[in-house]
Amino acid sequence: MSRQQQQIQGVVLTGYHSNAELLPKTEVCAPSAQDLEPAVPSRRTGHYNVQQNQNTQHEDRYGPAATASITKTSSTDLSSLPNPSSAACPRSQLSSSPKPDSSPGHSPNSRSRPRPACQRCNSQDSLDELEMDDYWKEVENITRSGGGAGRGEGGGEGEVQEEEQQKIPEGEQEEAWLTEAGLARLFDDSLAADQDQEEDSAVFLSTLTRTQAAAVERRVTTLQQTLLRRRNRQHVPDVRDIFRPSEKDEQPSKLKGGTENGQKDVTSAETETELNVEVAFSEQALSYRDNHQRLKVTTGPSSPDDKLPNFKLLRDKTGQTRIGDLSPLDMKKVRRLALVEMTALFDTAGIDLKAHKAVKVKAKESGLFGVPLATLLDQDQRRAPGTKVPFILQRFISHIEEEGLDTEGLLRIPGAATRVKSLCQELETSFYDGMFPWQQLKQHDAASLLKLFIRELPHPLLTVEYLSAFIAVNKLPTKKQQLQALNLLVLLLPEHNRDTLKALVEFFQRVIDHQAKNKMTLNNVSVVIAPNIFMFKGFRSKVTEQQEFSMATSTANIVRLLIRYQNLLWTIPKFIVTQVRHQNMESQRKQNKERAVRKLLKKITTDKPSDKAVPEESSQGFIRVQAPQFSKISMAVQLTAELQAADVLTRFLSQDSSVTVKREELCLYEIGGNIKERCLDEETYMKDLFQLNPTAEWVIKAAQR
């Protein structure tokens, strides 16, 4: 049976109202990445009025299907779909005239809406058409709930304001990007008087790879042209001066893993499933493009979950750096570099990311549902300092796990709508008092509340600023580049969003681990969760049926990658850490020279790359490890080729029996030198790291993650 003949159930769509001028135009079914406009789920694309058929009102499961009718009041060309992967198809393939169900007791696997018959693209690998039924059922469940139980008494009904995606006008987009990258000085002359800002920008620019520098240069050039057209101003820095090559700095730096020398290592040192994090991702993408490699689109049977590439990081003797291992000052540098690198990666693939900014909305200042993450965490941190994930989300997760993850259809089968609404209101009033009857909460109801919490966030979990970039990941030509882009986007998320997303994907993986009994595979979980993450509050009333088709497999693919590769995504690539080290060294060198000038009459020992000499003990093959938090103040450790950070911790614990902190809570820190502070991976080889940062101090203390 063809996809156009599949049955439809659940809702009657009437009175389409369109304002689709922001939708990008696409005409082909499977365009190349270079031809695609970014997939942006516009916040101003029109909407359907949803009328629920009476025979679909059953609360606990989807009732008999209803015949859908669509009455358009505005003609909208189907070629204007935002197309992350699969929905830009000929109109004939998007027929919305399905046959009514022949019987009310149809199979649960019957289609709930017509499917676009498009060629399979990258984002559709392993996402079987049958499994996508769960996606459409979840969308219908969201629609049936009227936008969520949180809009009742406890959810602030009447106060809900929709999050908006607002396109940034020409010129302002580049200006906002440069400002976010900390490079406002390149277009704002008034900042030139700020010597610290100017030096910071110069240091930052000096550590960029060629593709990163090209990304910055492209936006400076575009902004200059816009300013000249708009204000006829010529008093702005010339991009040729900013990026004028320096003849004395011809030799490639170790930092610039993406330079010509580094390029040779890309193809020789890594296999298809090994991730090289020493060379900038955008440089690897440039090498891939220049070698004219093309990923063949999979058209055969879909692959099971375990057929996704088993990516792994190339081993780094200086240790892997995870998010949370670096100091806030260094993380600020990481975020700036991640923004430039992410943009350079998309530029290399010919994908133009259209930036969006969030319009400020009036949001609840207290409560649980429909409250901004930052507000939730503020009220939770007053009760428990250091809290990183909202209490209510933690409690939902722990309750579901305590009651057992073997419940069949967990996350997929919705709880009773009226009961979920009542529970939501009860939680709003009694959660913090500890009076909520958790023992009476059913598994499917708890899962529905967890999904409701995600949907009701006034700002989407993946943020308005980066939501379109997450969807555009599907346009990248290889799974490896998609994974690299997601890694950079995770680094760009605000800390609250990143920590909450991590807690969620870890929970989803634990659900998947019990798939033998709960029947929830990676694909099942992904297609159910995708609409809850991407169709955030306010967006659901605006999205068209065509946009839903467009977003279905692509957003499910993004969630699938986030879950499957979470152990890789929450790491900081070595090339970025190396760039941070070089920035710190350059800043330190400038400070030392200034200090030398001020202290001409004293010993000018600071006019060296580091203001600290290598300790004599270290030069003899030993390092001194400090432990000021514990009774054993310090100990000398001999450096050998095989000595790892874990060995140092073991030796420390064996010599100080008074330590009551658990081994897993201890961390050996690298402090000073060319890094502010870094919690070391236990597999770090100390001799290799010492050679990279010989002036660092080594301190054992409780991990501050």
Legacy VTK file of the C-alpha trace (Angstrom):
# vtk DataFile Version 3.0
C-alpha trace
ASCII
DATASET POLYDATA
POINTS 705 float
0.000 0.000 0.000
1.443 3.435 -0.886
2.068 6.054 1.755
-0.632 8.293 0.362
-3.234 5.621 1.049
-2.416 5.164 4.694
-5.077 5.812 7.282
-5.299 8.919 9.399
-6.634 9.281 12.892
-7.051 11.637 15.773
-7.802 15.206 14.673
-9.739 17.262 12.169
-7.736 20.230 10.900
-9.791 23.212 9.804
-9.240 26.842 8.939
-5.594 27.128 7.995
-4.163 30.597 8.578
-0.876 31.304 6.892
1.845 33.841 7.270
4.541 31.822 5.588
6.748 34.485 4.148
9.648 33.338 6.320
9.665 29.762 5.047
12.616 28.913 2.800
11.804 27.728 -0.725
12.895 24.284 -1.833
11.751 22.372 -4.874
13.523 19.021 -4.954
13.060 15.827 -3.005
16.626 15.077 -1.979
18.740 18.223 -2.497
22.420 18.417 -1.756
23.610 20.078 1.405
24.959 23.009 -0.547
21.588 23.752 -2.128
19.578 23.760 1.048
18.520 26.752 3.024
18.786 26.172 6.785
15.934 24.309 8.309
14.350 26.852 10.594
11.047 26.012 12.234
9.690 29.507 11.843
7.630 30.965 14.624
5.533 32.901 12.087
4.560 30.262 9.582
0.830 30.061 10.078
-1.108 27.426 11.926
-4.006 25.050 11.803
-7.040 25.334 13.998
-7.330 21.898 15.540
-10.779 20.427 16.058
-10.827 17.144 17.986
-13.172 14.465 16.631
-15.430 13.075 19.308
-14.360 9.499 18.820
-10.736 10.308 19.676
-11.289 11.538 23.206
-10.263 8.397 25.080
-7.743 9.397 27.706
-5.539 6.365 28.050
-4.985 5.304 24.421
-5.655 6.491 20.932
-9.206 5.822 19.953
-10.611 4.983 16.529
-9.301 7.090 13.737
-11.251 9.983 12.330
-11.380 11.344 8.839
-9.283 14.498 8.507
-10.331 17.471 6.485
-8.262 20.548 5.792
-9.855 23.824 4.791
-7.299 26.337 3.617
-7.959 30.035 3.737
-4.619 30.861 2.192
-2.730 29.079 -0.543
0.671 27.981 0.676
3.083 26.394 -1.749
4.291 23.071 -0.406
7.696 23.768 -1.843
8.193 26.322 0.923
8.728 23.654 3.543
11.698 23.961 5.871
13.544 20.838 4.815
16.027 19.379 7.272
16.115 16.060 5.476
13.123 14.649 3.758
10.080 16.810 3.314
10.830 18.933 0.286
8.870 16.712 -2.081
6.574 17.249 -5.025
3.103 18.239 -3.952
1.653 15.036 -5.294
3.638 13.186 -2.642
2.122 15.163 0.172
-1.492 14.350 -0.474
-3.701 15.059 2.499
-6.737 13.130 1.334
-6.441 9.816 3.157
-9.136 7.204 3.153
-11.200 6.899 6.305
-10.610 3.866 8.497
-12.640 0.876 7.495
-13.126 -0.200 11.077
-12.901 1.459 14.469
-10.655 -1.251 15.805
-7.726 -0.628 13.534
-4.231 -1.875 14.240
-2.071 0.345 16.446
0.527 0.270 13.716
-1.746 1.872 11.149
-0.653 5.290 9.918
-2.057 8.244 11.758
-1.398 10.608 8.875
-0.086 10.492 5.285
3.630 10.155 4.726
5.716 12.066 2.204
7.150 9.530 -0.226
10.640 10.918 -0.442
14.005 9.397 -1.051
15.637 8.332 2.195
18.292 10.731 3.403
20.983 10.614 6.086
18.649 11.523 8.920
16.366 8.621 8.064
18.935 5.865 8.508
17.599 3.410 11.094
14.348 5.350 11.528
11.887 2.833 10.178
8.642 4.159 8.755
6.608 1.936 11.074
8.419 3.302 14.103
7.585 6.867 13.031
3.971 6.112 13.972
5.000 6.805 17.553
6.059 10.294 16.486
2.667 11.127 14.998
0.827 9.620 17.948
2.927 11.750 20.280
2.121 14.879 18.232
-1.569 14.035 18.440
-1.286 13.465 22.170
0.368 16.867 22.548
-2.382 18.452 20.456
-5.099 16.645 22.391
-3.699 17.895 25.682
-4.317 21.435 24.467
-0.707 22.436 24.904
-0.187 20.774 28.249
-1.795 20.288 31.604
0.369 23.033 32.961
-2.000 25.594 31.490
-4.587 24.797 34.044
-4.818 26.346 37.435
-1.242 25.489 38.340
0.178 26.231 34.939
-0.727 29.887 34.807
-3.559 29.799 32.270
-4.026 33.172 30.652
-0.439 34.131 31.397
1.199 31.835 28.878
3.164 33.800 26.322
4.659 32.182 23.287
8.370 32.035 22.721
9.191 33.760 19.457
11.948 33.151 16.948
12.739 36.489 15.431
14.968 36.789 12.400
17.830 39.198 12.836
17.962 41.939 10.168
20.797 42.051 7.655
24.014 43.214 9.241
22.736 42.739 12.757
23.177 38.993 12.345
26.924 39.352 11.744
27.151 41.988 14.460
25.455 39.703 16.972
27.693 36.804 15.967
30.899 38.829 16.369
29.705 40.159 19.715
28.946 36.650 20.955
32.412 35.562 19.823
33.913 38.417 21.856
35.054 40.261 18.717
32.910 43.399 18.930
36.063 45.485 18.590
36.250 44.489 14.931
33.204 46.610 14.091
32.839 49.050 16.990
35.518 51.749 17.019
34.439 52.936 20.461
35.821 49.727 21.954
39.266 50.319 20.522
40.107 52.540 23.476
39.662 49.536 25.759
43.205 48.174 25.714
42.296 44.933 27.472
39.491 44.230 25.015
41.768 44.975 22.075
44.530 42.680 23.349
42.028 39.947 24.149
40.704 40.058 20.593
44.233 40.043 19.163
45.177 37.002 21.253
41.970 35.211 20.292
42.453 35.864 16.581
46.082 34.734 16.704
45.040 31.225 17.768
42.408 30.578 15.074
42.826 27.946 12.363
42.473 28.947 8.728
38.836 27.829 8.515
37.981 29.572 11.787
39.707 32.759 10.617
37.815 32.508 7.317
34.512 32.296 9.211
35.358 35.460 11.163
36.651 37.245 8.067
33.492 36.405 6.106
31.276 37.989 8.756
33.482 41.048 9.197
33.428 41.604 5.427
29.644 41.192 5.230
29.148 43.575 8.140
31.466 46.160 6.619
29.543 46.053 3.347
26.264 46.410 5.184
27.517 49.360 7.227
28.832 51.080 4.127
25.518 50.664 2.371
23.448 51.688 5.377
25.414 54.593 6.790
28.010 55.252 4.105
30.576 54.911 6.849
34.106 53.942 5.997
35.628 54.364 9.422
35.617 50.673 10.316
38.573 48.288 10.569
39.616 46.877 7.204
39.343 43.103 7.163
42.600 42.897 5.189
44.405 44.566 8.091
42.775 42.312 10.647
43.849 39.141 8.870
47.042 40.376 7.182
49.422 37.383 7.135
52.546 37.691 9.220
55.727 36.686 7.387
57.570 35.930 10.607
54.918 33.467 11.700
54.980 31.175 8.681
55.655 27.902 10.469
52.524 26.097 11.583
51.876 25.990 15.280
51.052 22.821 17.185
47.869 24.580 18.087
46.696 24.802 14.517
45.974 21.144 14.013
43.992 22.190 10.970
46.973 23.662 9.112
48.670 21.991 6.205
50.809 19.748 8.404
47.829 18.808 10.504
45.820 17.952 7.407
48.138 15.064 6.595
47.239 13.440 9.870
43.490 13.540 9.223
43.264 10.709 6.740
46.255 8.688 7.890
45.671 8.617 11.635
41.948 7.962 11.844
39.510 5.418 10.529
35.854 5.932 9.680
34.761 5.367 13.281
37.607 7.158 15.045
37.125 10.784 15.972
40.239 12.900 15.640
39.858 15.703 18.173
43.359 17.104 17.725
42.522 18.631 14.332
39.799 21.254 14.046
36.541 19.736 12.785
36.168 22.410 10.120
39.661 21.616 8.822
38.749 17.937 8.601
35.553 18.879 6.749
37.594 21.011 4.337
39.902 18.065 3.662
36.865 15.828 3.125
35.360 18.308 0.679
38.610 18.881 -1.197
39.096 15.148 -1.632
35.656 15.026 -3.315
34.392 12.341 -0.978
30.644 11.830 -0.987
28.476 9.871 1.392
26.198 7.441 -0.454
22.590 7.788 0.620
21.254 4.611 2.185
18.261 3.370 0.260
18.111 -0.208 1.520
16.388 -1.588 4.596
16.761 0.463 7.731
19.466 -0.564 10.145
18.878 -1.512 13.774
20.175 0.693 16.576
23.441 -1.198 16.950
24.312 -0.484 13.298
24.963 3.185 14.008
28.701 3.824 13.685
30.515 2.937 16.882
32.455 6.185 17.063
35.285 6.459 19.544
37.831 9.132 20.376
41.435 8.699 19.371
43.413 8.109 22.558
45.035 11.228 23.970
47.843 10.725 26.464
47.289 14.183 27.944
43.779 13.132 28.968
40.241 13.683 27.826
38.569 16.901 28.970
34.889 16.707 29.820
32.477 19.589 30.271
32.828 20.609 33.911
36.553 19.831 34.082
37.674 23.374 33.248
37.439 26.590 35.245
34.710 29.121 34.339
37.327 31.462 32.843
38.619 28.803 30.478
35.068 27.634 29.670
34.300 31.173 28.522
37.165 30.843 26.018
35.904 27.383 25.026
32.471 28.757 24.218
33.853 31.548 22.022
36.004 29.060 20.127
33.119 26.586 19.799
30.949 29.307 18.218
33.580 30.190 15.641
34.371 26.519 14.947
30.702 25.529 14.623
30.134 28.356 12.140
33.284 27.408 10.215
32.126 23.776 10.021
28.768 24.758 8.517
30.465 27.272 6.212
32.758 24.553 4.892
29.723 22.390 4.089
28.043 25.331 2.306
25.249 25.588 4.882
24.136 29.112 5.700
22.870 29.306 9.266
20.274 32.019 9.771
20.579 33.304 13.287
17.509 33.843 15.421
17.096 35.638 18.683
14.524 35.059 21.361
11.994 37.733 22.101
11.686 38.318 25.818
8.492 36.815 27.113
6.624 37.193 30.355
7.189 33.982 32.263
6.147 32.670 35.651
8.499 33.638 38.452
7.815 30.603 40.617
6.311 27.158 40.410
7.277 24.076 38.414
5.695 24.003 34.965
6.155 26.849 32.514
8.989 28.338 34.569
12.382 29.226 33.000
15.207 26.826 33.865
17.254 29.605 35.439
14.351 30.561 37.723
13.745 26.942 38.695
17.386 26.419 39.556
17.557 29.660 41.526
14.727 28.527 43.779
16.217 25.019 44.053
19.719 26.271 44.798
18.377 28.269 47.724
17.373 24.905 49.187
20.449 22.976 48.028
23.450 25.005 46.816
25.157 23.526 43.783
22.007 22.036 42.257
22.414 21.765 38.477
19.201 19.991 37.421
15.744 21.126 38.640
14.451 19.107 41.623
11.175 18.341 39.902
12.915 16.758 36.906
15.230 14.794 39.188
12.210 13.545 41.113
10.351 12.437 37.979
13.408 10.496 36.827
14.084 8.879 40.193
10.426 7.927 40.640
10.246 6.245 37.237
13.467 4.353 37.961
12.422 3.362 41.476
9.131 1.976 40.216
10.999 0.060 37.523
12.076 0.712 33.965
10.490 -2.508 32.703
7.046 -0.970 32.170
6.050 -1.704 28.595
5.642 1.377 26.430
7.331 3.653 28.988
7.470 7.206 27.540
5.360 6.075 24.566
1.977 5.270 26.155
0.455 8.484 27.532
-1.150 8.803 30.919
-4.797 9.793 31.237
-5.046 13.450 30.185
-7.411 14.583 32.951
-5.412 12.726 35.576
-2.129 14.216 34.345
-3.661 17.695 34.479
-4.850 17.115 38.022
-1.446 15.754 39.066
0.247 18.769 37.518
-1.865 21.145 39.577
-1.290 19.119 42.727
2.470 19.164 42.182
2.431 22.935 41.806
0.937 23.314 45.272
2.505 20.465 47.242
5.843 19.477 45.682
8.132 21.628 47.806
6.091 20.882 50.943
6.832 17.191 50.513
3.102 16.377 50.581
2.725 15.012 47.063
1.654 11.311 47.134
4.438 9.876 44.975
3.518 6.310 45.908
0.247 6.709 44.004
1.846 8.081 40.826
1.685 5.592 37.952
4.607 5.093 35.609
2.885 6.331 32.462
1.539 9.373 34.301
5.035 10.187 35.603
6.469 9.875 32.107
3.727 12.141 30.736
4.518 14.725 33.416
8.217 14.561 32.540
7.461 15.225 28.867
5.026 17.972 29.830
7.755 19.645 31.891
10.030 19.731 28.843
7.315 21.096 26.543
6.128 23.739 28.982
9.530 25.415 29.365
8.942 29.025 28.247
12.227 28.861 26.310
13.048 25.679 24.365
15.585 23.363 25.948
17.871 23.690 22.904
17.338 27.491 22.907
15.813 29.644 20.194
19.283 30.841 19.184
20.574 27.370 18.300
17.417 25.392 17.531
17.771 25.915 13.774
21.444 24.918 13.962
20.520 21.656 15.704
18.060 20.861 12.900
20.560 21.909 10.210
22.978 19.274 11.541
21.105 16.797 9.309
22.369 18.614 6.224
26.001 17.823 6.953
27.245 15.152 4.553
28.537 12.502 6.996
27.500 11.094 10.345
30.920 12.057 11.672
30.413 15.718 10.785
26.921 15.599 12.282
28.396 14.280 15.507
31.110 16.938 15.501
28.530 19.695 14.992
26.401 18.372 17.857
29.496 18.321 20.071
30.061 22.023 19.371
26.379 22.884 19.844
26.307 21.151 23.231
29.284 23.323 24.239
27.351 26.410 23.126
24.235 25.699 25.183
23.817 27.707 28.401
24.980 25.729 31.421
21.440 25.195 32.785
20.203 23.830 29.461
23.267 21.669 28.947
23.073 20.072 32.394
19.335 19.435 32.064
19.748 17.927 28.592
22.511 15.662 29.921
20.311 14.401 32.754
17.573 13.639 30.237
19.696 11.760 27.703
21.299 9.715 30.480
17.820 8.780 31.699
16.684 7.902 28.176
19.673 5.590 27.834
18.711 3.786 31.045
15.208 3.325 29.625
16.739 1.873 26.455
18.906 -0.474 28.506
15.657 -2.217 29.590
14.259 -2.501 26.058
13.920 -6.289 26.315
10.971 -5.731 28.668
9.750 -2.174 28.063
9.982 -2.505 24.247
11.570 0.935 24.001
14.526 0.882 21.624
16.737 3.839 20.801
14.545 4.617 17.799
11.306 4.281 19.801
12.521 6.688 22.483
13.873 9.138 19.897
10.678 9.473 17.865
8.572 9.891 21.014
10.826 12.485 22.641
11.593 14.546 19.508
8.262 16.435 19.316
8.459 17.214 23.038
11.873 18.852 22.635
11.408 20.585 19.284
7.712 21.538 19.490
8.091 23.751 22.500
5.373 25.893 24.032
3.886 28.332 21.545
5.383 26.515 18.581
2.712 23.804 18.550
-0.053 26.224 17.583
2.034 27.614 14.729
3.433 24.523 13.052
1.770 23.348 9.864
1.191 19.753 8.871
3.808 20.102 6.147
6.362 21.335 8.665
5.587 18.347 10.861
6.381 16.049 7.947
9.576 17.978 7.379
10.688 17.818 10.982
9.679 14.265 11.833
12.658 12.132 10.860
15.202 14.949 11.135
14.378 15.897 14.712
14.073 12.249 15.717
17.526 11.706 14.222
18.977 14.536 16.298
17.547 13.071 19.507
18.832 9.651 18.472
22.366 10.994 18.032
22.227 12.911 21.331
21.331 9.734 23.204
23.554 7.319 21.304
26.725 9.413 21.493
26.247 11.260 24.769
29.590 10.042 26.118
31.331 11.832 23.243
29.182 14.953 23.035
29.858 16.181 26.559
33.613 16.369 25.966
35.766 19.306 24.901
37.807 18.513 21.769
41.544 18.614 22.334
42.109 21.183 19.572
39.898 23.636 21.460
41.687 22.952 24.763
44.988 23.489 22.928
43.733 26.812 21.590
42.743 27.810 25.127
46.250 26.932 26.328
47.795 29.111 23.619
45.484 31.996 24.464
46.493 31.736 28.105
50.190 31.645 27.146
49.854 34.680 24.890
47.949 36.651 27.524
50.485 35.669 30.149
53.376 36.699 27.923
51.836 40.139 27.393
51.231 40.550 31.131
54.801 39.524 31.919
56.217 42.071 29.503
54.130 44.822 31.093
55.242 43.673 34.517
58.851 43.738 33.387
58.522 47.320 32.230
57.044 48.361 35.589
59.809 46.613 37.504
62.873 47.629 35.524
64.872 48.196 38.661
64.096 44.739 40.016
64.958 41.283 38.741
63.394 40.982 35.314
62.722 37.261 35.577
59.149 37.635 34.465
60.066 38.402 30.865
59.783 34.725 29.945
56.968 32.656 28.451
55.956 31.788 31.987
56.246 33.761 35.214
57.164 30.566 37.012
60.307 28.512 36.534
60.191 24.746 36.334
60.795 23.419 39.865
64.156 21.712 40.314
62.342 18.628 41.612
60.393 18.346 38.361
63.498 18.750 36.236
64.881 15.659 37.970
61.883 13.533 36.996
59.621 14.176 40.003
56.522 16.264 40.544
55.173 17.424 43.864
51.483 16.759 44.405
49.699 19.012 46.888
46.647 18.037 48.942
45.860 21.099 51.099
42.309 19.887 51.846
43.661 16.834 53.635
46.134 16.092 56.393
48.859 14.930 54.013
49.969 18.280 52.610
52.099 17.023 49.704
54.033 14.104 48.304
56.715 13.642 45.662
55.830 11.407 42.733
58.353 10.102 40.216
57.379 10.578 36.589
57.477 7.441 34.474
56.181 6.749 30.984
53.300 4.670 32.356
52.311 6.813 35.378
48.655 7.880 35.145
46.554 10.271 37.218
44.725 7.256 38.699
48.065 5.930 40.028
48.734 9.250 41.770
45.321 9.137 43.494
45.837 5.516 44.548
49.228 6.316 46.053
47.822 9.312 47.888
44.964 7.300 49.418
47.327 4.527 50.460
49.500 7.028 52.346
46.689 8.996 54.003
44.149 6.744 55.710
42.368 9.724 57.275
40.746 10.727 53.986
36.999 10.102 54.248
36.112 11.264 50.732
35.258 8.453 48.322
37.803 7.685 45.625
35.369 8.596 42.821
34.881 12.027 44.396
38.594 12.859 44.291
40.347 14.418 41.331
43.914 15.361 40.507
43.919 18.923 39.180
46.288 20.646 36.785
46.471 24.279 37.938
48.375 27.177 36.426
50.907 27.341 33.645
48.940 27.445 30.385
45.590 26.446 31.910
43.587 28.039 34.688
42.377 24.794 36.240
41.589 21.344 34.841
40.293 18.213 36.519
42.310 15.351 35.038
40.927 12.253 33.423
42.246 9.272 35.429
43.827 7.835 32.268
45.997 10.942 31.785
49.671 10.076 31.395
51.416 12.444 33.775
54.771 12.599 31.992
53.137 13.601 28.695
51.012 16.245 30.410
54.010 17.563 32.353
55.864 18.085 29.078
52.841 20.040 27.762
52.532 22.205 30.880
55.789 22.041 32.888
54.987 24.978 35.184
51.634 23.692 36.419
50.871 22.763 40.001
49.324 19.386 40.799
46.640 19.388 43.457
44.379 16.628 44.811
40.972 17.798 46.016
37.307 16.903 45.894
35.970 17.146 42.350
34.055 20.373 41.713
31.872 19.114 38.873
LINES 1 706
705 0 1 2 3 4 5 6 7 8 9 10 11 12 13 14 15 16 17 18 19 20 21 22 23 24 25 26 27 28 29 30 31 32 33 34 35 36 37 38 39 40 41 42 43 44 45 46 47 48 49 50 51 52 53 54 55 56 57 58 59 60 61 62 63 64 65 66 67 68 69 70 71 72 73 74 75 76 77 78 79 80 81 82 83 84 85 86 87 88 89 90 91 92 93 94 95 96 97 98 99 100 101 102 103 104 105 106 107 108 109 110 111 112 113 114 115 116 117 118 119 120 121 122 123 124 125 126 127 128 129 130 131 132 133 134 135 136 137 138 139 140 141 142 143 144 145 146 147 148 149 150 151 152 153 154 155 156 157 158 159 160 161 162 163 164 165 166 167 168 169 170 171 172 173 174 175 176 177 178 179 180 181 182 183 184 185 186 187 188 189 190 191 192 193 194 195 196 197 198 199 200 201 202 203 204 205 206 207 208 209 210 211 212 213 214 215 216 217 218 219 220 221 222 223 224 225 226 227 228 229 230 231 232 233 234 235 236 237 238 239 240 241 242 243 244 245 246 247 248 249 250 251 252 253 254 255 256 257 258 259 260 261 262 263 264 265 266 267 268 269 270 271 272 273 274 275 276 277 278 279 280 281 282 283 284 285 286 287 288 289 290 291 292 293 294 295 296 297 298 299 300 301 302 303 304 305 306 307 308 309 310 311 312 313 314 315 316 317 318 319 320 321 322 323 324 325 326 327 328 329 330 331 332 333 334 335 336 337 338 339 340 341 342 343 344 345 346 347 348 349 350 351 352 353 354 355 356 357 358 359 360 361 362 363 364 365 366 367 368 369 370 371 372 373 374 375 376 377 378 379 380 381 382 383 384 385 386 387 388 389 390 391 392 393 394 395 396 397 398 399 400 401 402 403 404 405 406 407 408 409 410 411 412 413 414 415 416 417 418 419 420 421 422 423 424 425 426 427 428 429 430 431 432 433 434 435 436 437 438 439 440 441 442 443 444 445 446 447 448 449 450 451 452 453 454 455 456 457 458 459 460 461 462 463 464 465 466 467 468 469 470 471 472 473 474 475 476 477 478 479 480 481 482 483 484 485 486 487 488 489 490 491 492 493 494 495 496 497 498 499 500 501 502 503 504 505 506 507 508 509 510 511 512 513 514 515 516 517 518 519 520 521 522 523 524 525 526 527 528 529 530 531 532 533 534 535 536 537 538 539 540 541 542 543 544 545 546 547 548 549 550 551 552 553 554 555 556 557 558 559 560 561 562 563 564 565 566 567 568 569 570 571 572 573 574 575 576 577 578 579 580 581 582 583 584 585 586 587 588 589 590 591 592 593 594 595 596 597 598 599 600 601 602 603 604 605 606 607 608 609 610 611 612 613 614 615 616 617 618 619 620 621 622 623 624 625 626 627 628 629 630 631 632 633 634 635 636 637 638 639 640 641 642 643 644 645 646 647 648 649 650 651 652 653 654 655 656 657 658 659 660 661 662 663 664 665 666 667 668 669 670 671 672 673 674 675 676 677 678 679 680 681 682 683 684 685 686 687 688 689 690 691 692 693 694 695 696 697 698 699 700 701 702 703 704
